[in-house]
Amino acid sequence: MVLLCIGILFKRKFPNTHVSGNKEMRKRGIGCVQSQDREARKENPHRIAEREKQDNTANN
């Protein structure tokens, strides 16, 4: 175990264990939940603006 750790430190290249770093996962369309959430939260510039609903309690 120690020798494996030393080998990684001397290479100075740490393995990419992130989901998006895996080529097969990208091929299948599987992504990181954090990345998917970030994409879903982006504001869509092509969205249709909706009118705000009036509060019915103020009218009654």
C-alpha positions as CSV (number, residue, x, y, z in Angstrom):
1,M,0.0,0.0,0.0
2,V,2.8,2.4,0.9
3,L,4.6,1.7,-2.4
4,L,1.4,2.4,-4.4
5,C,1.1,5.8,-2.6
6,I,4.7,6.6,-3.2
7,G,4.2,5.8,-6.9
8,I,1.2,8.1,-7.2
9,L,3.1,10.9,-5.5
10,F,6.1,10.6,-7.8
11,K,4.0,10.5,-10.9
12,R,2.4,13.8,-9.8
13,K,-0.7,12.8,-11.8
14,F,-3.6,11.8,-9.6
15,P,-6.2,9.5,-11.2
16,N,-9.5,11.2,-12.1
17,T,-12.2,9.4,-10.2
18,H,-14.9,11.8,-11.0
19,V,-17.9,10.4,-13.0
20,S,-17.4,12.9,-15.8
21,G,-13.8,11.7,-16.2
22,N,-14.9,8.3,-17.2
23,K,-15.2,7.9,-21.0
24,E,-17.7,5.0,-20.9
25,M,-20.0,6.9,-18.5
26,R,-20.0,9.9,-20.9
27,K,-20.8,7.6,-23.9
28,R,-23.8,6.3,-22.0
29,G,-25.0,9.8,-21.1
30,I,-24.4,9.3,-17.4
31,G,-23.2,12.4,-15.6
32,C,-22.5,13.8,-12.2
33,V,-25.5,14.8,-10.2
34,Q,-23.8,18.1,-9.3
35,S,-23.2,19.0,-13.0
36,Q,-26.8,18.0,-13.9
37,D,-28.1,20.2,-11.1
38,R,-26.0,23.1,-12.2
39,E,-27.3,22.8,-15.8
40,A,-30.9,22.6,-14.6
41,R,-30.5,25.8,-12.5
42,K,-29.2,27.8,-15.4
43,E,-31.7,30.4,-16.6
44,N,-33.1,29.6,-20.0
45,P,-32.9,32.7,-22.3
46,H,-35.6,31.3,-24.5
47,R,-38.2,30.7,-21.8
48,I,-41.6,32.4,-22.1
49,A,-42.3,34.9,-19.3
50,E,-45.3,33.9,-17.3
51,R,-47.6,36.4,-15.7
52,E,-47.7,36.4,-12.0
53,K,-51.0,35.2,-10.6
54,Q,-52.9,37.8,-8.7
55,D,-53.6,37.0,-5.0
56,N,-57.3,36.1,-4.8
57,T,-57.4,37.0,-1.1
58,A,-56.7,40.6,-1.8
59,N,-59.6,40.8,-4.2
60,N,-62.1,39.1,-1.9
